[in-house]
């Protein structure tokens, strides 16, 4: 029997098709955009529909800051003033919102993966691949309209076209290299060369690295453009180093020393000598690994757990085939001596070498009886935690 794809495998195939993971990682580490034309126009249809947006707009969740609108014809900022489509309490004012949309404004729904199960699972699968946060923002643009003018994003994005067509222009290079959320749009940025143009059609995917200038407009006609922009929120080295400093401050007395501002008059050499040992400490593998684990813990804590159990956990016997719950973000971190720490949304679990090996086997599916002595109690504990669930393919 053919094994069903894991959540990560399904999300990767949805995003990148048959592109090998190694090539996708290389794409993320480069600075070139890439178009993935679709063989099937319905390729992304299961992720979202206009009917899903209509249902969302009828709920109390349709409010600021999740809900916004943009119109590229506006003078100055393309953002439509909130009073044009929101009530005073921040909720959607549907009569005025529909009037704005009919007049050519783009509807923007941010962080829709937090509310929509299909997008939540898709983003979770990519998070398991990249081990950083992934979000999904929605853009519904009337025919012939443009939401935002030329700009760059401060994180890599995947654009999934679901309905209609949108004409994109992408400029070569990065006039402001590798921007982050702490280095937002710089006014007056000019393109380096001539733009390349392409049209996204239903089922297509477009990868755009941060810093690449681009704009997009829906095609003329009767069909609006609906696309999902998937934000790949990788941390920067600056973010990791800031976190490393915070984590080290409690145990490194030199970081708590007063900064001798009175030595500024002595020239830069005096301060550089004081800072050199601290810089070396921050560059140690242990400091960076500790910061990386803290980022993983934060990601798991901030995301819905998607555990493999409800209020009543399933019964487990020695012959019950189990698997790791596919939606749970986790990391198995090896420790000295052969054991490991299992990091997830709950408290970290310290595992023996045997238990760590069992977890690796359970990733593919296994029964406690096939693992060894003590495995049944161990598996029952992980089932109660929500980390394991009965394998539906058993």
C-alpha contacts under 8 A as a table, 3 or more apart, distances in Angstrom:
res1	aa1	res2	aa2	distance
3	X	393	X	7.88
5	X	8	X	7.84
5	X	9	X	5.55
5	X	10	X	5.75
6	X	9	X	5.06
6	X	10	X	6.09
6	X	326	X	6.61
7	X	10	X	5.22
7	X	11	X	6.14
7	X	121	X	7.29
7	X	122	X	7.52
7	X	124	X	7.67
7	X	125	X	4.95
7	X	326	X	5.78
7	X	327	X	6.86
8	X	11	X	5.18
8	X	12	X	6.09
8	X	124	X	7.59
8	X	125	X	3.91
8	X	126	X	5.92
8	X	127	X	7.92
8	X	128	X	5.96
8	X	129	X	6.16
9	X	12	X	5.13
9	X	13	X	6.20
9	X	125	X	7.26
10	X	13	X	5.21
10	X	14	X	6.13
10	X	122	X	7.83
10	X	125	X	7.26
11	X	14	X	4.98
11	X	15	X	6.14
11	X	122	X	5.18
11	X	123	X	7.38
11	X	125	X	5.12
11	X	126	X	5.86
12	X	15	X	5.15
12	X	16	X	5.72
12	X	17	X	7.03
12	X	125	X	7.35
12	X	126	X	6.50
12	X	129	X	7.96
13	X	16	X	5.32
13	X	17	X	4.35
13	X	18	X	6.26
13	X	19	X	7.93
14	X	17	X	5.88
14	X	43	X	7.72
14	X	44	X	7.35
15	X	158	X	7.51
15	X	160	X	7.86
15	X	205	X	7.08
16	X	19	X	5.63
16	X	24	X	7.54
16	X	36	X	7.36
16	X	205	X	7.73
17	X	36	X	7.98
19	X	23	X	6.58
19	X	24	X	6.57
20	X	23	X	5.36
20	X	24	X	6.35
21	X	24	X	4.93
21	X	25	X	6.14
22	X	25	X	5.18
22	X	26	X	6.29
23	X	26	X	4.96
23	X	27	X	6.11
24	X	27	X	4.93
24	X	28	X	6.32
25	X	28	X	5.06
25	X	29	X	6.35
26	X	29	X	5.04
26	X	30	X	6.30
27	X	30	X	5.22
27	X	31	X	7.50
27	X	32	X	7.26
28	X	31	X	7.55
28	X	156	X	7.84
28	X	209	X	7.36
30	X	209	X	8.00
31	X	173	X	7.60
31	X	209	X	5.89
31	X	212	X	7.99
32	X	173	X	8.00
32	X	208	X	7.31
32	X	209	X	6.68
33	X	206	X	7.42
33	X	207	X	5.39
33	X	208	X	4.67
33	X	209	X	6.14
33	X	212	X	7.95
34	X	206	X	5.88
34	X	207	X	5.19
34	X	208	X	6.90
35	X	204	X	7.61
35	X	205	X	6.11
35	X	206	X	4.59
35	X	207	X	6.43
36	X	204	X	5.86
36	X	205	X	4.97
36	X	206	X	5.99
37	X	200	X	7.93
37	X	203	X	7.34
37	X	204	X	4.73
37	X	205	X	6.46
38	X	41	X	6.33
38	X	43	X	7.15
38	X	202	X	7.57
38	X	203	X	5.03
38	X	204	X	4.73
38	X	205	X	7.42
39	X	43	X	8.00
39	X	203	X	7.56
40	X	43	X	5.28
40	X	203	X	6.10
41	X	44	X	7.71
41	X	162	X	7.93
41	X	201	X	7.45
41	X	202	X	4.75
41	X	203	X	4.39
41	X	204	X	7.53
42	X	45	X	4.97
42	X	46	X	7.85
42	X	162	X	7.46
42	X	202	X	6.72
42	X	203	X	5.69
43	X	46	X	7.68
43	X	202	X	7.67
43	X	203	X	4.71
43	X	204	X	7.95
44	X	47	X	5.73
44	X	48	X	7.67
44	X	160	X	6.97
44	X	161	X	7.30
44	X	162	X	5.76
44	X	202	X	7.71
44	X	203	X	5.46
45	X	48	X	6.04
45	X	49	X	6.84
45	X	162	X	5.84
45	X	203	X	7.62
46	X	49	X	7.69
46	X	118	X	7.46
47	X	118	X	5.37
47	X	119	X	5.89
48	X	52	X	6.36
48	X	118	X	7.55
48	X	119	X	7.64
48	X	162	X	7.64
49	X	52	X	5.15
49	X	53	X	6.77
49	X	162	X	7.78
50	X	53	X	5.04
50	X	54	X	6.26
50	X	226	X	7.79
51	X	54	X	4.97
51	X	55	X	6.21
52	X	55	X	5.13
52	X	56	X	6.21
53	X	56	X	4.92
53	X	57	X	6.15
54	X	57	X	5.20
54	X	58	X	6.58
55	X	58	X	5.34
55	X	59	X	7.04
56	X	59	X	5.45
56	X	61	X	7.13
56	X	62	X	6.38
57	X	60	X	7.82
57	X	61	X	7.65
57	X	62	X	5.23
57	X	92	X	7.25
57	X	94	X	7.79
58	X	62	X	7.29
59	X	62	X	5.89
60	X	63	X	6.93
60	X	91	X	6.91
61	X	91	X	7.82
62	X	66	X	6.99
62	X	67	X	6.11
62	X	91	X	6.02
62	X	92	X	5.70
63	X	66	X	5.96
63	X	67	X	5.36
63	X	86	X	7.34
63	X	90	X	5.24
63	X	91	X	4.04
63	X	92	X	5.36
64	X	67	X	5.04
64	X	68	X	6.92
64	X	86	X	7.74
64	X	90	X	5.17
64	X	91	X	6.50
64	X	92	X	7.88
65	X	68	X	6.96
65	X	90	X	7.96
65	X	110	X	7.86
66	X	109	X	5.62
66	X	110	X	4.92
66	X	111	X	6.84
66	X	112	X	7.96
67	X	92	X	7.69
67	X	107	X	7.72
67	X	108	X	6.02
67	X	109	X	4.91
67	X	110	X	6.54
68	X	79	X	7.78
68	X	80	X	7.56
68	X	82	X	7.25
68	X	107	X	6.39
68	X	108	X	5.14
68	X	109	X	6.50
69	X	79	X	6.16
69	X	80	X	5.45
69	X	105	X	6.21
69	X	106	X	5.39
69	X	107	X	4.80
69	X	108	X	5.44
69	X	147	X	7.89
70	X	78	X	5.29
70	X	79	X	4.44
70	X	80	X	5.17
70	X	105	X	5.51
70	X	106	X	5.14
70	X	107	X	6.90
70	X	108	X	7.42
70	X	147	X	4.85
70	X	148	X	6.50
71	X	74	X	5.92
71	X	78	X	5.03
71	X	79	X	6.39
71	X	80	X	6.44
71	X	104	X	6.89
71	X	105	X	4.69
71	X	106	X	6.17
71	X	145	X	7.76
71	X	146	X	6.24
71	X	147	X	4.57
71	X	148	X	6.53
72	X	78	X	4.99
72	X	145	X	7.79
72	X	146	X	5.26
72	X	147	X	4.92
72	X	148	X	5.05
72	X	149	X	5.67
73	X	78	X	7.08
73	X	146	X	7.61
74	X	77	X	6.74
74	X	78	X	5.44
74	X	79	X	7.98
74	X	80	X	7.98
75	X	78	X	7.15
78	X	147	X	6.99
78	X	148	X	5.97
78	X	149	X	7.39
80	X	84	X	7.01
80	X	105	X	7.78
81	X	84	X	5.72
81	X	85	X	7.81
82	X	85	X	5.80
82	X	86	X	5.53
83	X	86	X	5.30
83	X	87	X	6.74
83	X	88	X	7.44
84	X	96	X	6.36
84	X	97	X	7.10
84	X	100	X	7.41
85	X	92	X	6.27
85	X	93	X	5.37
85	X	94	X	7.02
85	X	95	X	7.94
85	X	96	X	4.99
85	X	97	X	4.30
85	X	100	X	7.08
86	X	89	X	7.78
86	X	90	X	5.54
86	X	91	X	5.53
86	X	92	X	4.57
86	X	93	X	4.76
86	X	94	X	7.91
86	X	96	X	7.72
86	X	97	X	7.28
87	X	90	X	5.36
87	X	91	X	5.42
87	X	92	X	6.09
87	X	93	X	5.28
88	X	91	X	7.43
92	X	97	X	7.04
93	X	96	X	5.68
93	X	97	X	5.90
94	X	97	X	4.78
94	X	98	X	5.85
95	X	98	X	5.38
95	X	99	X	6.29
96	X	99	X	4.94
96	X	100	X	6.22
97	X	100	X	5.13
97	X	101	X	6.24
98	X	101	X	4.98
98	X	102	X	5.97
99	X	102	X	5.09
99	X	103	X	6.09
100	X	103	X	5.00
100	X	104	X	6.57
100	X	105	X	5.55
101	X	104	X	5.28
101	X	105	X	4.71
101	X	106	X	6.32
101	X	107	X	6.89
101	X	141	X	7.98
101	X	142	X	6.88
102	X	105	X	7.26
102	X	142	X	7.26
104	X	141	X	7.43
104	X	142	X	5.62
104	X	143	X	7.77
104	X	145	X	5.63
104	X	146	X	7.83
105	X	141	X	6.87
105	X	142	X	7.02
105	X	145	X	7.24
105	X	146	X	7.66
105	X	147	X	6.55
106	X	139	X	6.58
106	X	140	X	5.61
106	X	141	X	4.43
106	X	142	X	6.59
106	X	145	X	7.64
106	X	146	X	7.18
106	X	147	X	5.19
107	X	138	X	7.81
107	X	139	X	5.75
107	X	140	X	5.13
107	X	141	X	6.49
108	X	137	X	7.12
108	X	138	X	5.53
108	X	139	X	4.83
108	X	140	X	6.70
109	X	112	X	6.25
109	X	137	X	5.69
109	X	138	X	4.96
109	X	139	X	6.76
110	X	136	X	6.88
110	X	137	X	4.40
110	X	138	X	6.35
111	X	114	X	5.89
111	X	115	X	7.95
111	X	135	X	5.83
111	X	136	X	5.33
111	X	137	X	5.34
112	X	115	X	5.46
112	X	116	X	6.09
112	X	119	X	7.40
112	X	135	X	7.79
112	X	136	X	5.77
112	X	137	X	5.87
112	X	138	X	7.00
113	X	116	X	5.20
113	X	117	X	6.92
113	X	118	X	7.71
113	X	119	X	4.76
113	X	120	X	4.41
113	X	123	X	7.14
113	X	135	X	6.39
113	X	136	X	5.46
113	X	137	X	7.73
114	X	117	X	7.74
114	X	120	X	6.13
115	X	120	X	7.44
116	X	119	X	5.61
116	X	120	X	6.05
117	X	120	X	4.85
117	X	121	X	6.16
118	X	121	X	5.43
118	X	122	X	6.28
119	X	122	X	4.95
119	X	123	X	6.02
119	X	136	X	7.06
120	X	123	X	5.30
120	X	124	X	6.09
121	X	124	X	4.95
121	X	125	X	6.15
121	X	327	X	7.00
122	X	125	X	5.22
122	X	126	X	6.58
123	X	126	X	5.21
123	X	127	X	6.15
123	X	134	X	5.51
123	X	135	X	6.35
123	X	136	X	7.35
123	X	230	X	7.98
124	X	127	X	4.92
124	X	128	X	6.30
124	X	134	X	7.34
124	X	327	X	6.58
124	X	329	X	7.68
125	X	128	X	5.19
125	X	129	X	6.66
125	X	327	X	7.38
126	X	129	X	5.03
126	X	130	X	6.14
126	X	131	X	7.91
126	X	134	X	6.95
127	X	130	X	5.22
127	X	131	X	5.01
127	X	132	X	5.48
127	X	133	X	5.85
127	X	134	X	5.99
127	X	329	X	7.82
128	X	131	X	5.37
128	X	132	X	7.88
128	X	329	X	6.40
131	X	296	X	6.94
132	X	232	X	7.56
132	X	233	X	6.33
132	X	234	X	5.58
132	X	235	X	7.40
132	X	295	X	8.00
132	X	296	X	7.27
132	X	299	X	6.93
133	X	232	X	6.60
133	X	233	X	5.25
133	X	234	X	6.83
133	X	299	X	6.44
134	X	230	X	6.86
134	X	231	X	5.56
134	X	232	X	4.93
134	X	233	X	5.74
135	X	230	X	5.62
135	X	231	X	5.04
135	X	232	X	6.91
135	X	233	X	7.66
136	X	228	X	6.32
136	X	229	X	5.72
136	X	230	X	4.52
136	X	231	X	6.17
137	X	228	X	5.74
137	X	229	X	5.20
137	X	230	X	6.44
137	X	231	X	7.69
138	X	226	X	7.50
138	X	227	X	6.13
138	X	228	X	4.74
138	X	229	X	6.29
139	X	225	X	7.81
139	X	226	X	5.82
139	X	227	X	5.51
139	X	228	X	6.37
139	X	229	X	7.60
140	X	224	X	6.91
140	X	225	X	5.68
140	X	226	X	4.53
140	X	227	X	6.70
141	X	145	X	6.30
141	X	146	X	6.94
141	X	147	X	6.92
141	X	217	X	8.00
141	X	218	X	6.39
141	X	224	X	5.62
141	X	225	X	5.11
141	X	226	X	6.52
142	X	145	X	5.58
142	X	218	X	6.90
142	X	223	X	7.45
142	X	224	X	4.56
142	X	225	X	6.53
143	X	218	X	5.45
143	X	219	X	5.81
143	X	220	X	5.15
143	X	221	X	5.80
143	X	222	X	6.05
143	X	223	X	5.70
143	X	224	X	4.66
143	X	225	X	6.88
144	X	217	X	6.68
144	X	218	X	4.93
144	X	219	X	4.91
144	X	220	X	4.14
144	X	221	X	6.94
145	X	217	X	5.75
145	X	218	X	5.47
145	X	219	X	7.61
145	X	220	X	7.93
146	X	149	X	7.35
146	X	216	X	6.51
146	X	217	X	4.40
146	X	218	X	6.34
147	X	216	X	7.78
147	X	217	X	7.20
148	X	151	X	7.69
148	X	215	X	6.77
148	X	216	X	7.45
149	X	215	X	5.62
149	X	216	X	7.61
150	X	213	X	6.37
150	X	214	X	5.26
150	X	215	X	4.59
151	X	185	X	7.39
151	X	213	X	5.24
151	X	214	X	5.68
151	X	215	X	6.61
152	X	185	X	7.19
152	X	210	X	6.52
152	X	211	X	5.07
152	X	212	X	5.41
152	X	213	X	4.58
152	X	214	X	6.26
153	X	156	X	7.10
153	X	157	X	7.88
153	X	179	X	7.71
153	X	209	X	7.90
153	X	210	X	5.07
153	X	211	X	5.87
153	X	212	X	7.32
153	X	213	X	7.94
154	X	178	X	7.47
154	X	179	X	5.15
154	X	180	X	4.54
154	X	181	X	5.58
154	X	183	X	7.72
154	X	184	X	6.83
154	X	210	X	5.10
154	X	211	X	6.38
155	X	179	X	7.61
155	X	180	X	6.56
155	X	181	X	7.85
155	X	209	X	6.85
155	X	210	X	4.59
155	X	211	X	7.77
155	X	231	X	6.55
155	X	232	X	6.11
155	X	233	X	5.77
155	X	234	X	7.11
156	X	207	X	7.57
156	X	208	X	5.91
156	X	209	X	4.29
156	X	210	X	4.58
156	X	231	X	6.17
156	X	232	X	5.23
156	X	233	X	7.09
157	X	207	X	5.91
157	X	208	X	5.36
157	X	209	X	6.35
157	X	210	X	7.30
157	X	229	X	6.34
157	X	230	X	5.35
157	X	231	X	4.68
157	X	232	X	5.70
158	X	205	X	6.76
158	X	206	X	5.62
158	X	207	X	4.60
158	X	208	X	6.42
158	X	229	X	5.74
158	X	230	X	4.90
158	X	231	X	6.68
158	X	232	X	7.71
159	X	205	X	5.47
159	X	206	X	4.96
159	X	207	X	6.40
159	X	208	X	7.95
159	X	227	X	6.67
159	X	228	X	5.76
159	X	229	X	4.59
159	X	230	X	6.19
160	X	203	X	6.93
160	X	204	X	6.16
160	X	205	X	4.74
160	X	206	X	6.76
160	X	227	X	5.47
160	X	228	X	5.13
160	X	229	X	6.44
160	X	230	X	7.70
161	X	164	X	7.73
161	X	165	X	7.68
161	X	200	X	6.39
161	X	201	X	6.17
161	X	202	X	5.06
161	X	203	X	5.63
161	X	204	X	5.50
161	X	205	X	6.36
161	X	225	X	7.82
161	X	226	X	6.38
161	X	227	X	4.42
161	X	228	X	6.62
162	X	201	X	7.70
162	X	202	X	4.80
162	X	203	X	5.88
162	X	204	X	7.89
162	X	225	X	7.73
162	X	226	X	5.56
162	X	227	X	5.35
162	X	228	X	7.56
163	X	201	X	7.29
163	X	202	X	5.14
163	X	223	X	7.92
163	X	224	X	7.19
163	X	225	X	5.46
163	X	226	X	4.95
163	X	227	X	6.94
164	X	201	X	6.40
164	X	202	X	6.29
164	X	218	X	7.72
164	X	219	X	7.78
164	X	223	X	5.46
164	X	224	X	5.51
164	X	225	X	4.38
164	X	226	X	6.49
165	X	199	X	6.58
165	X	200	X	5.56
165	X	201	X	4.80
165	X	202	X	6.90
165	X	218	X	6.01
165	X	219	X	5.73
165	X	223	X	7.87
165	X	224	X	7.65
165	X	225	X	5.64
166	X	199	X	5.58
166	X	200	X	5.28
166	X	201	X	6.95
166	X	216	X	6.35
166	X	217	X	5.45
166	X	218	X	4.27
166	X	219	X	5.57
166	X	225	X	6.28
167	X	197	X	7.09
167	X	198	X	5.90
167	X	199	X	4.39
167	X	200	X	6.37
167	X	216	X	5.44
167	X	217	X	5.33
167	X	218	X	6.15
167	X	219	X	6.50
168	X	197	X	5.59
168	X	198	X	5.37
168	X	199	X	5.96
168	X	200	X	7.33
168	X	214	X	7.08
168	X	215	X	5.82
168	X	216	X	4.31
168	X	217	X	6.70
169	X	195	X	5.75
169	X	196	X	5.55
169	X	197	X	4.46
169	X	198	X	6.62
169	X	214	X	5.43
169	X	215	X	5.50
169	X	216	X	6.33
170	X	195	X	5.20
170	X	196	X	5.36
170	X	197	X	6.50
170	X	212	X	7.06
170	X	213	X	5.90
170	X	214	X	4.41
170	X	215	X	6.89
171	X	191	X	6.29
171	X	192	X	7.14
171	X	193	X	6.41
171	X	194	X	6.18
171	X	195	X	4.28
171	X	196	X	6.31
171	X	212	X	6.60
171	X	213	X	5.39
171	X	214	X	6.23
172	X	191	X	7.57
172	X	192	X	6.43
172	X	193	X	6.04
172	X	194	X	7.25
172	X	195	X	6.79
172	X	196	X	7.95
172	X	212	X	7.01
172	X	213	X	7.64
173	X	192	X	6.47
173	X	193	X	7.96
173	X	212	X	6.45
174	X	177	X	5.05
174	X	178	X	7.50
174	X	192	X	7.58
174	X	211	X	5.26
174	X	212	X	5.31
174	X	213	X	7.15
175	X	189	X	6.88
175	X	190	X	7.05
175	X	191	X	6.60
175	X	192	X	6.41
175	X	211	X	7.45
176	X	179	X	6.55
176	X	186	X	7.95
176	X	189	X	7.67
176	X	211	X	6.33
177	X	211	X	5.91
178	X	210	X	6.20
178	X	211	X	5.52
179	X	182	X	7.77
179	X	183	X	5.50
179	X	184	X	6.85
179	X	210	X	6.66
179	X	211	X	5.80
180	X	183	X	5.10
180	X	184	X	6.61
180	X	236	X	7.52
181	X	184	X	5.60
183	X	186	X	7.83
186	X	189	X	6.15
191	X	194	X	7.49
191	X	213	X	7.11
200	X	204	X	5.83
200	X	205	X	7.46
200	X	206	X	7.82
201	X	204	X	5.59
208	X	212	X	6.75
209	X	212	X	6.03
218	X	224	X	6.87
218	X	225	X	5.73
219	X	223	X	7.98
219	X	224	X	7.97
219	X	225	X	7.83
220	X	223	X	7.80
235	X	239	X	6.09
235	X	240	X	6.91
236	X	239	X	5.15
236	X	240	X	6.43
237	X	240	X	5.03
237	X	241	X	6.05
238	X	241	X	5.15
238	X	242	X	6.12
239	X	242	X	5.19
239	X	243	X	6.27
240	X	243	X	5.12
240	X	244	X	6.07
240	X	288	X	7.29
240	X	291	X	6.10
240	X	292	X	7.05
241	X	244	X	4.83
241	X	245	X	6.17
241	X	282	X	7.33
241	X	288	X	7.50
241	X	291	X	7.72
242	X	245	X	5.24
242	X	246	X	6.41
243	X	246	X	5.06
243	X	247	X	6.21
243	X	291	X	5.95
244	X	247	X	5.14
244	X	248	X	6.12
244	X	282	X	6.87
244	X	287	X	6.08
244	X	288	X	6.43
244	X	290	X	7.28
244	X	291	X	5.15
245	X	248	X	5.15
245	X	249	X	6.01
245	X	282	X	7.23
246	X	249	X	5.40
246	X	250	X	7.76
247	X	250	X	6.70
247	X	291	X	7.37
248	X	251	X	5.57
248	X	252	X	5.72
248	X	255	X	7.78
248	X	287	X	7.62
249	X	252	X	5.37
249	X	253	X	7.22
249	X	255	X	5.70
249	X	256	X	6.57
250	X	253	X	7.64
252	X	255	X	5.70
252	X	256	X	7.20
253	X	256	X	5.21
253	X	257	X	6.66
254	X	257	X	5.27
254	X	278	X	7.33
255	X	278	X	7.26
260	X	263	X	5.69
260	X	264	X	7.70
260	X	271	X	7.93
261	X	264	X	5.55
262	X	265	X	6.83
263	X	266	X	5.27
263	X	267	X	7.41
263	X	270	X	6.93
263	X	271	X	7.22
264	X	267	X	5.75
264	X	268	X	6.90
264	X	270	X	7.87
264	X	271	X	7.47
266	X	269	X	7.71
266	X	270	X	6.45
267	X	270	X	6.24
267	X	271	X	7.78
268	X	271	X	5.65
268	X	272	X	6.19
269	X	272	X	5.07
269	X	273	X	6.27
270	X	273	X	5.56
270	X	274	X	6.85
271	X	274	X	5.17
271	X	275	X	6.29
272	X	275	X	5.12
272	X	276	X	6.09
273	X	276	X	5.46
273	X	277	X	7.93
274	X	277	X	6.96
274	X	278	X	7.87
275	X	278	X	5.34
275	X	279	X	6.25
276	X	279	X	5.15
276	X	280	X	6.34
277	X	280	X	5.11
277	X	281	X	6.29
278	X	281	X	5.04
278	X	282	X	6.31
279	X	282	X	5.19
279	X	283	X	6.32
280	X	283	X	5.12
280	X	284	X	6.60
281	X	284	X	5.40
281	X	287	X	7.40
282	X	287	X	5.82
282	X	288	X	7.08
283	X	287	X	6.92
283	X	288	X	6.91
284	X	287	X	5.51
284	X	288	X	6.67
285	X	288	X	5.29
285	X	289	X	5.93
286	X	289	X	5.09
286	X	290	X	5.99
287	X	290	X	5.19
287	X	291	X	6.36
288	X	291	X	5.10
288	X	292	X	6.14
289	X	292	X	4.97
289	X	293	X	6.16
290	X	293	X	5.20
290	X	294	X	6.23
291	X	294	X	5.01
291	X	295	X	6.31
292	X	295	X	5.11
292	X	296	X	6.42
293	X	296	X	4.98
293	X	297	X	6.15
294	X	297	X	5.02
294	X	298	X	6.10
295	X	298	X	5.03
295	X	299	X	6.16
296	X	299	X	5.06
296	X	300	X	6.23
296	X	331	X	7.99
297	X	300	X	5.20
297	X	301	X	6.10
297	X	343	X	6.85
297	X	344	X	6.72
297	X	345	X	7.04
298	X	301	X	5.08
298	X	302	X	6.05
299	X	302	X	5.27
299	X	303	X	6.24
300	X	303	X	5.50
300	X	304	X	7.90
300	X	305	X	7.29
300	X	329	X	5.85
300	X	330	X	7.41
300	X	344	X	5.89
300	X	345	X	4.79
301	X	304	X	7.77
301	X	305	X	7.77
301	X	344	X	7.82
301	X	345	X	5.02
301	X	346	X	7.76
305	X	327	X	7.46
305	X	328	X	5.98
305	X	329	X	7.52
305	X	345	X	6.32
306	X	327	X	5.18
306	X	328	X	5.67
307	X	310	X	7.71
307	X	325	X	6.38
307	X	327	X	6.70
307	X	328	X	5.91
307	X	385	X	7.98
307	X	386	X	4.73
307	X	387	X	6.29
308	X	324	X	7.95
308	X	325	X	4.89
308	X	326	X	7.78
308	X	327	X	7.78
308	X	328	X	7.84
308	X	383	X	7.46
308	X	386	X	4.61
308	X	387	X	6.03
308	X	388	X	5.93
308	X	389	X	5.12
309	X	312	X	6.98
309	X	313	X	5.34
309	X	314	X	7.27
309	X	383	X	7.32
309	X	384	X	7.49
309	X	386	X	5.12
309	X	389	X	6.85
310	X	313	X	6.12
313	X	383	X	6.84
313	X	384	X	5.97
313	X	386	X	7.90
314	X	383	X	7.59
314	X	389	X	7.72
314	X	390	X	7.72
316	X	320	X	5.82
316	X	380	X	6.41
317	X	320	X	5.24
317	X	368	X	7.71
317	X	376	X	7.20
318	X	367	X	6.43
318	X	368	X	5.08
318	X	369	X	4.89
318	X	376	X	5.91
319	X	367	X	5.34
319	X	368	X	6.45
319	X	369	X	5.84
320	X	367	X	5.25
320	X	368	X	7.05
320	X	390	X	6.91
321	X	365	X	6.43
321	X	366	X	5.08
321	X	367	X	4.08
321	X	368	X	7.35
321	X	390	X	5.95
321	X	391	X	5.68
321	X	394	X	6.24
322	X	362	X	6.61
322	X	365	X	5.39
322	X	366	X	5.45
322	X	367	X	5.79
322	X	368	X	7.89
322	X	388	X	6.41
322	X	389	X	5.55
322	X	390	X	4.38
322	X	391	X	4.79
323	X	362	X	4.95
323	X	363	X	5.66
323	X	364	X	6.43
323	X	365	X	4.35
323	X	366	X	6.58
323	X	388	X	5.57
323	X	389	X	5.68
323	X	390	X	6.26
323	X	391	X	5.38
324	X	328	X	7.91
324	X	359	X	7.82
324	X	362	X	5.92
324	X	363	X	5.25
324	X	364	X	7.89
324	X	365	X	7.39
324	X	387	X	5.78
324	X	388	X	4.50
324	X	389	X	6.34
325	X	328	X	5.79
325	X	386	X	7.14
325	X	387	X	5.42
325	X	388	X	5.07
325	X	389	X	5.63
328	X	344	X	7.35
328	X	345	X	7.87
328	X	387	X	6.79
329	X	344	X	5.89
329	X	345	X	7.18
330	X	342	X	6.83
330	X	343	X	5.38
330	X	344	X	4.43
330	X	345	X	7.56
331	X	342	X	5.82
331	X	343	X	5.13
331	X	344	X	6.70
332	X	340	X	6.31
332	X	341	X	5.81
332	X	342	X	4.66
332	X	343	X	6.37
332	X	356	X	7.63
333	X	340	X	5.27
333	X	341	X	5.11
333	X	342	X	6.32
333	X	343	X	7.43
334	X	338	X	6.90
334	X	339	X	6.10
334	X	340	X	4.18
334	X	341	X	6.49
335	X	338	X	6.05
335	X	339	X	5.26
335	X	340	X	4.81
335	X	341	X	6.97
336	X	339	X	6.74
337	X	353	X	7.94
338	X	352	X	7.14
338	X	353	X	4.95
339	X	350	X	7.62
339	X	351	X	5.58
339	X	352	X	4.41
339	X	353	X	4.09
339	X	354	X	7.69
339	X	355	X	7.87
339	X	356	X	6.45
340	X	350	X	6.20
340	X	351	X	5.21
340	X	352	X	6.55
340	X	353	X	6.81
340	X	356	X	6.04
341	X	348	X	6.40
341	X	349	X	5.56
341	X	350	X	4.65
341	X	351	X	5.84
342	X	348	X	5.60
342	X	349	X	5.01
342	X	350	X	6.47
342	X	351	X	7.14
343	X	346	X	7.71
343	X	347	X	7.42
343	X	348	X	4.87
343	X	349	X	6.77
344	X	347	X	7.12
344	X	348	X	6.51
351	X	354	X	7.78
351	X	355	X	5.47
351	X	356	X	5.76
352	X	355	X	5.10
352	X	356	X	6.11
353	X	356	X	5.14
353	X	357	X	6.28
354	X	357	X	5.11
354	X	358	X	6.24
355	X	358	X	4.90
355	X	359	X	6.29
355	X	375	X	7.83
355	X	378	X	7.87
356	X	359	X	5.16
356	X	360	X	6.50
357	X	360	X	5.16
357	X	361	X	6.41
358	X	361	X	5.08
358	X	362	X	6.05
358	X	371	X	6.39
358	X	375	X	7.86
359	X	362	X	4.95
359	X	363	X	6.36
360	X	363	X	5.32
360	X	364	X	7.54
361	X	364	X	5.70
361	X	365	X	6.45
361	X	366	X	6.51
362	X	365	X	4.49
362	X	366	X	5.30
365	X	391	X	6.63
366	X	370	X	6.78
366	X	371	X	7.53
367	X	370	X	5.48
367	X	371	X	6.94
368	X	371	X	5.25
368	X	372	X	7.02
368	X	375	X	5.24
368	X	376	X	5.03
368	X	379	X	6.74
369	X	372	X	6.27
369	X	375	X	7.22
369	X	376	X	7.09
371	X	375	X	6.06
372	X	375	X	5.63
373	X	376	X	7.71
374	X	377	X	5.81
374	X	378	X	6.41
375	X	378	X	4.95
375	X	379	X	5.91
376	X	379	X	5.16
376	X	380	X	6.12
377	X	380	X	5.09
377	X	381	X	6.24
378	X	381	X	5.19
378	X	382	X	6.45
379	X	382	X	5.06
379	X	383	X	6.07
379	X	388	X	7.30
380	X	383	X	4.96
380	X	384	X	6.18
381	X	384	X	5.17
381	X	385	X	6.30
382	X	385	X	4.85
382	X	386	X	6.18
382	X	387	X	5.25
382	X	388	X	5.55
383	X	386	X	5.01
383	X	387	X	5.82
383	X	388	X	4.59
383	X	389	X	6.00
384	X	387	X	7.72
384	X	388	X	7.99
385	X	388	X	7.61
386	X	389	X	7.02
390	X	394	X	8.00
391	X	394	X	5.50
